[in-house]
């Protein structure tokens, strides 16, 4: 493992971005690794941006320097465009192709960019881009609310990720209600398997 592994997660309020980060952070601690994490909450109840910066290893500050993220997980397509300065050609990027349309678009005040154009923009920066429909995989697992577990599983299958899937599952058991366990585990496995397939 690298001395410091830098993970950047971004989504909108209600997607479970912080919960996924907490599970990853606690899994790292379970493995005996140092973890520092920072959370930024926008107007979560209105679908505002939610960001988590997480470093695993010999780090003191959680803030990720420009162009230095090892892994970016974008829970919502357009949110990835907000953090292009954090990634480089070496960054592995996982993007959820399923958009959450802001109310301003519904009211006709603004326009939502085409997802294909967002993907093309990311391709100009990194060669390591994987796109998956986390909502569809979560639906197949039993509940679209488990999208965050799909994306966490996708991240865990990315190259050089410092934690194995089993230790993440142990952390999930400690952080999720028993009633949702089966669905969330299926969602995690679905995201993990999808990235493995796309990387072949």
N, C-alpha and C positions, 0 to 999 in steps of 0.2 A: 504494500500500500504506500501511496505517496505520503510525505510528511504531513501535508494538509490537503484534504479533499474538500472542494468548495461546491456547495449545492444551493441553487437558487430556485425557489418555487414562487410562482405568481398565478393568481386567479382572481375571482371576484367573491364578494361576500356570500356565504352560504354553500360554497363548494367544498369546504372541509380542508382547505389548504393548511391551516394551522394544525389541525388534528393529524394530518399526514406527517407534517414536520416533527410533531411531538413524538409520534411513533418511531420515526427514524432516529431522532435524537436519543430516545430512551433505549433503542436497540443498540446504538453505538456505545452507550454507557454500560449496557449489559455485557458488551464485548470487552469492556475495560478501556475504551478509547475516550479521549477528551473531546468534549463537544461545546461549542459556543453557538448561540442562536439569537437572532433578532427578528422581531415581528413588527410589521407596519400594517395597521388596519385603516382602510379608508372608510367611507360611509357604507359599512358592511350591510346594514339593513336595506340599503338602496342599491345594492349590487356594485358597491365601490371596490376599488382595487385592494387586494390583500397580498402582501409580500412577506416571504420568509427567507432570510439568508442564514445559511447553516454551514459551519466549518467543522470538520471531523479531523482531529489530529492535533498537532502542536501549534495551536492558534490561541490568541488572546482576544482578538476582536472578531466579531461575526461579520463585519461589513466586507463584502466582496469587491475587490478592486476591478476597475474597468478591464474588460477583455480577459478576465482570469477564471471565470466559472468553469468547473469541470463538467457540471451537468445543470441544464436548465429544464425544468418541467413547467410547461405553460398549461394551466388547467383550462384556459379559454384562449382561442386563437389570437384575437386582437391584443390581448394583454402581453403577448410575447413581443409585440412591437415597442412596448414601453421600455424594454430592457435590452435592446440590441447592443448597447454599449457594454454590457456585462459579458458578452460572449465573443468568441474568436473562432477561427477555423478548427481549433482543437476541442471546442466545446461540443459535448454530445447533447443534442436538443430533442426532447420529447414534447410534442404538441398535440393537444386534444383538438380534433377537427370540428367538434360540436360547439357551435357558438351560443352565447347567451346574449340575446338582443337587448340593448339598453332601452329604457322607456323613452328616451329622447328620439330614438329611431322609430319606435312605434307611433310617436306623436308627429313624425315627419320633420322634426327639428334638425336631425342629423342623419347621415347615412352610414351603414355598416359596410366596411370593405369586403370584397369577395375573399373567401377563405383561400382560394387558389393564389391570389395575389399576395396574401400574407405569407404563404408557404414559399412562393418565389423569392420574396424579400429575404427570408431566412436562408434560403439556398445560396444567396449571394455572399453570405457571411460564413456559413459552416457547411462542410461536406457530410457532417454527421447528424443528419436530421431524420427523425422517425415520426410519422404522422399516424395517429390512430383515433378511431371514434370511440372515446371512452364511454360515452353515454350508451351506445349500442351494446358494448361489452358488459356494462353495468346492468342494462336491461336483461340481457341473457342470464346474468348471475342472479337476478331476482328483484333488483330495485335500483333505479337510476341514481338514488342518493349515494350509492357506493362508487360513484365515479372517481372519488379521491383515492379509493383503494386500488382501482384499476391503474391509475396513473402512478401510484406508489409502487405497484408491482412492475410497471413498465420501467420505472427508474432503477429498480433493483436488478433488472436484467441488462442494464446498460454496461458497457465495458468499463472496467476499473472501479466499479461501485464497491466500496469498502466493506459492505455487510452482506452476508448471505441471506437467502430468503428465509431460512428456518429461524434465524434470530429475530428477523422482522416479524414473523408470525407470532413468536413468543411475546414480543412487545405489543402486538395487536390485541392479544388475549387480555393483557393487563389494562388496555385503554379503551376497549369497545364493550358495549353492553352485550351480555350473552344472547339476547334475543336476536341480535343482528349478526351474530358471529358467522353463521353458515354462509349467508349472502356475501359478507365482506371477504371471507376467505376465497370464495369462488371468484369474486371480482379481482382480488389480488392475483390469483392464479391466471385469470384471463388476460390481465395486462402483461404479466410476466411472459406468458406463452406467446402473446402477439408480438412482442418485441423480439423474442427468440426467432420467430418465424420471419420477421422482417429483416433480421440481421443475416440470415442465411444467404 
